[in-house]
Amino acid sequence: MSAVARTRRAWRAVLWVYGLRLLAAWIVASPLARALTSSVAAQHPRGDAILFDAGGLELVESLRLSLPVLASELKGALLIGTALGALSLIPAAVLLAALVEETPSGLPRWLGRAVELFPRFVLSFGARLFCQGAVLAAGAIALVRLHRRLASSWSDQSAAFTAAGLGLLVLAAAAALGILEDLVRVEAVRGATLKSALRRAARLLRARWATLTGSWLLMAGCSLLLPLGAASLVGLLDVSQPGASRLIGVTLVHQGVALGLVVARSLWLSLVVELGSAPRAERLPIDLQVAPAGAIPAEVEAHDAAPEPRE
């Protein structure tokens, strides 16, 4: 089964994850939006449309006047966002459970499986964040020291290019940790323990690193191009001008991007599931004495080292 077919089959889980992301974004952003528009936009005849005027003067003024309220709301938003971020591992597990299944079941079964996998996902998520932070911090320190040494003997341009190239390697190592975490999650959903899942994930990453890297870069590129394209469309719609159709258009563009990001993530996970589902060669025991006549090829029967005499 292809990654597209697997994602299409799990469309209910994809829409459920999208709906939960929409709800979480509304919970976090609504207090901040009210605080931002309570100073200038609420008292202007055009309302919050002035925040989108060219030059951004009214937006900067609103930020300045609402800064005390925004600071207070931001603290609550950070706490709520942190809690929702931790709970977002449950929808992630629901999506993976739906993608791994060969025969689709339904949301209750996916949700039960996600709750069961929640501790493992929390552990893998925390371990990945810690390792990525350590790699990025160590890489940044090493690059700063290396750039200083190279600048003393090389030209500034050569030293900068060398440091940038090594910086890409550090970013690649951090990205590889993210890929490894997704592989571990897939194996965990299949029922493996964390130790076994980590071993299988590392083996698959070594064996299929080119396919995994290319697919991950494609997914990351799509996830970057979608918001950039949406920003261009929003600029063309120009919500600073009156008209309900403009607001509807901007809303549809934003939600299309949000849904597209979930679909891109689902396609990537489906590919990981497919790569992990590759058939493995297994050695099956054959009892040559009880097999029916003619069922065993001659070349296989010839390898029976010590056949017992038939009675």
C-alpha positions in Angstrom: 0.0 0.0 0.0 1.3 3.4 -0.9 1.7 6.3 1.5 -1.0 8.2 -0.3 -3.5 5.3 -0.1 -2.7 4.8 3.6 -3.2 8.5 4.4 -6.5 8.5 2.4 -7.7 5.5 4.3 -7.1 7.3 7.6 -8.9 10.5 6.6 -11.1 10.4 9.7 -8.0 10.5 12.0 -6.5 13.3 9.8 -9.6 15.5 10.2 -9.8 14.7 13.9 -6.2 15.8 14.4 -6.8 19.0 12.4 -9.9 19.8 14.4 -8.0 19.4 17.7 -5.2 21.7 16.4 -7.8 24.3 15.4 -9.4 24.1 18.9 -6.0 24.4 20.6 -5.0 27.4 18.5 -8.2 29.1 19.3 -7.8 28.5 23.0 -4.2 29.9 23.0 -4.7 32.8 20.6 -8.1 34.2 21.6 -7.0 36.0 24.8 -4.0 37.5 23.0 -6.1 38.7 20.1 -8.6 40.3 22.5 -5.8 42.0 24.3 -4.3 43.3 21.1 -7.5 44.8 19.8 -8.8 46.2 23.0 -6.7 49.4 22.9 -6.8 51.0 19.4 -8.8 48.8 17.1 -11.8 48.6 19.5 -12.2 52.4 19.4 -11.7 52.8 15.7 -14.6 53.0 13.2 -12.9 50.4 10.9 -12.2 48.0 13.8 -9.3 45.6 13.7 -9.0 46.2 9.9 -6.6 49.0 10.7 -4.1 46.5 12.0 -3.5 45.3 8.5 -2.9 48.8 6.9 0.3 49.2 4.9 3.3 50.2 6.9 2.0 48.6 10.2 1.8 51.8 12.1 -1.5 51.0 13.8 -0.3 47.5 14.6 2.8 48.8 16.3 0.8 51.4 18.2 -1.7 48.7 19.3 1.2 46.6 20.5 2.7 49.5 22.5 -0.6 50.4 24.2 -1.7 46.9 25.0 1.8 45.7 26.1 0.9 45.4 29.9 -2.3 43.4 29.1 -0.5 41.3 26.5 2.3 40.5 29.0 -0.3 39.2 31.5 -2.2 37.2 28.8 1.1 35.8 27.4 1.9 34.2 30.7 -1.4 32.3 30.7 -1.1 31.5 27.1 2.4 30.0 27.7 1.1 27.8 30.5 -2.0 26.7 28.5 0.2 26.2 25.4 2.6 24.0 27.3 -0.2 21.8 28.7 -1.8 21.5 25.3 1.6 20.8 23.7 2.0 17.8 26.0 -1.5 16.6 25.4 -1.0 16.9 21.6 1.0 13.6 21.8 -2.4 11.9 22.1 -3.7 13.1 18.7 -0.3 12.2 17.3 -0.6 8.7 18.7 -4.2 8.5 17.3 -3.0 9.4 13.8 -0.2 6.8 14.0 -2.5 4.1 15.3 -4.9 4.8 12.3 -2.0 4.7 9.8 -0.5 1.5 11.1 -3.7 -0.5 11.1 -4.1 -2.7 8.0 -7.9 -2.8 8.6 -9.4 0.5 9.8 -11.3 0.2 13.1 -12.5 3.6 14.4 -11.8 6.5 16.7 -12.6 4.7 20.0 -10.0 2.0 19.4 -7.5 4.6 18.1 -8.0 6.8 21.2 -7.7 3.8 23.6 -4.4 2.9 21.9 -3.2 6.5 22.1 -3.9 6.7 25.8 -2.0 3.4 26.2 1.0 4.8 24.2 1.0 8.2 25.9 3.8 7.5 28.4 6.1 6.1 25.7 5.5 9.1 23.5 6.2 11.5 26.3 9.5 9.6 27.1 10.6 9.6 23.4 9.5 13.3 23.0 11.5 14.4 26.0 14.6 12.3 25.0 14.5 13.8 21.5 14.2 17.3 22.8 17.1 16.8 25.2 19.3 15.2 22.6 18.5 17.9 20.0 19.2 20.6 22.5 22.5 19.0 23.5 23.5 18.7 19.8 22.6 22.2 18.9 24.2 23.7 22.0 27.5 21.8 21.5 27.4 22.5 17.8 26.9 26.3 18.4 29.8 26.4 20.9 32.1 24.4 18.6 31.2 26.6 15.6 31.9 29.8 17.4 35.3 28.6 18.5 36.1 27.2 15.1 35.1 30.4 13.4 37.4 32.4 15.6 40.4 30.2 14.9 39.7 30.1 11.1 39.3 33.9 11.0 42.8 34.4 12.3 44.3 32.5 9.3 41.7 32.5 6.6 39.7 35.3 5.0 36.4 36.3 6.7 34.4 34.9 3.7 36.1 31.5 3.7 35.8 31.2 7.5 32.1 32.1 7.3 31.4 29.6 4.5 33.2 26.8 6.3 31.3 27.5 9.6 28.0 27.6 7.6 28.7 24.2 6.1 29.5 22.7 9.4 26.4 24.4 10.8 24.3 22.5 8.2 25.8 19.3 9.5 24.8 20.1 13.0 21.2 20.9 11.8 21.2 17.6 9.8 22.2 15.7 13.0 19.3 17.4 14.9 16.9 16.5 12.0 18.1 12.9 12.1 17.1 12.7 15.8 13.6 13.8 14.8 13.4 11.2 12.1 14.6 8.6 14.6 11.9 9.6 17.0 9.2 9.0 14.3 10.6 5.6 13.5 10.6 4.7 17.2 7.0 5.9 17.5 5.9 3.7 14.6 7.6 0.6 16.2 6.0 1.5 19.5 2.5 1.6 18.0 3.2 -1.8 16.5 3.7 -3.1 20.0 7.5 -3.1 20.5 9.1 -2.0 23.7 11.1 1.2 23.7 14.4 -0.6 23.7 13.3 -2.9 20.8 11.7 0.1 19.0 14.9 2.1 19.3 17.0 -0.8 18.0 14.7 -1.4 15.0 14.4 2.3 14.3 18.2 2.7 14.2 18.6 -0.3 11.9 16.0 1.1 9.5 17.6 4.6 9.6 20.9 3.1 8.6 19.5 0.9 5.9 17.1 3.5 4.3 18.7 6.8 5.2 18.6 8.1 1.6 14.9 7.5 1.2 14.1 8.8 4.7 16.2 11.9 4.3 14.8 12.8 0.9 11.2 12.2 2.0 11.7 14.3 5.1 13.2 17.1 3.1 10.2 17.0 0.8 7.8 17.1 3.7 9.7 20.0 5.3 9.8 21.9 2.0 6.0 21.5 1.6 5.5 22.6 5.2 7.5 25.7 4.5 6.1 26.6 1.1 2.5 26.3 2.3 2.7 29.3 4.8 4.8 31.3 2.3 2.2 30.8 -0.4 -0.6 31.6 2.0 1.1 34.9 3.0 1.1 35.9 -0.7 -2.5 35.1 -1.0 -3.4 37.0 2.2 -1.6 40.0 0.9 -3.6 39.9 -2.4 -6.9 39.6 -0.5 -6.0 42.7 1.6 -8.3 42.4 4.6 -7.6 46.1 5.5 -10.3 46.9 2.9 -14.0 46.4 3.7 -15.8 43.3 2.6 -16.9 40.1 4.3 -15.7 38.0 1.3 -12.1 39.1 2.0 -12.3 37.8 5.6 -13.9 34.6 4.4 -11.1 34.1 1.9 -8.4 34.7 4.4 -10.0 32.3 6.8 -10.2 29.6 4.1 -6.6 30.2 3.2 -5.4 29.9 6.8 -7.4 26.7 7.4 -6.3 25.2 4.1 -2.7 25.7 5.2 -3.4 24.1 8.6 -5.1 21.1 7.0 -2.3 20.9 4.4 0.3 20.7 7.2 -1.5 17.8 8.9 -1.8 16.0 5.5 1.9 16.5 4.8 2.7 15.1 8.3 0.4 12.2 7.6 2.0 11.4 4.3 5.5 11.4 5.9 4.3 9.1 8.7 2.6 6.8 6.2 5.9 6.5 4.3 7.7 5.6 7.6 5.0 3.0 8.2 5.5 1.5 4.7 9.3 1.4 5.1 8.9 -0.4 8.4 6.5 -2.9 6.9 9.0 -4.2 4.4 8.9 -8.0 4.4 11.8 -9.6 6.3 13.3 -12.9 5.3 12.5 -15.5 7.9 13.8 -19.0 8.3 10.9 -21.4 8.6 11.5 -24.9 10.1 10.5 -27.7 7.8 10.0 -31.3 8.9 11.1 -33.3 6.0 9.8 -36.6 7.4 6.2 -35.5 7.7 6.0 -33.4 4.6 3.9 -35.0 1.8 5.8 -36.5 -1.1 6.9 -34.1 -3.7 6.3 -31.0 -1.5 10.0 -30.5 -0.8 12.3 -29.5 -3.7 15.2 -31.8 -4.3 17.8 -29.1 -3.6 16.2 -28.4 -0.2 15.9 -32.1 0.7 19.5 -32.6 -0.2 20.5 -30.2 2.7 19.0 -32.5 5.3 22.2 -33.3 7.1 21.2 -36.4 9.0 17.9 -37.8 7.7 16.4 -40.6 9.8 15.7 -43.9 8.0 12.0 -44.3 7.0 10.3 -47.4 8.4 
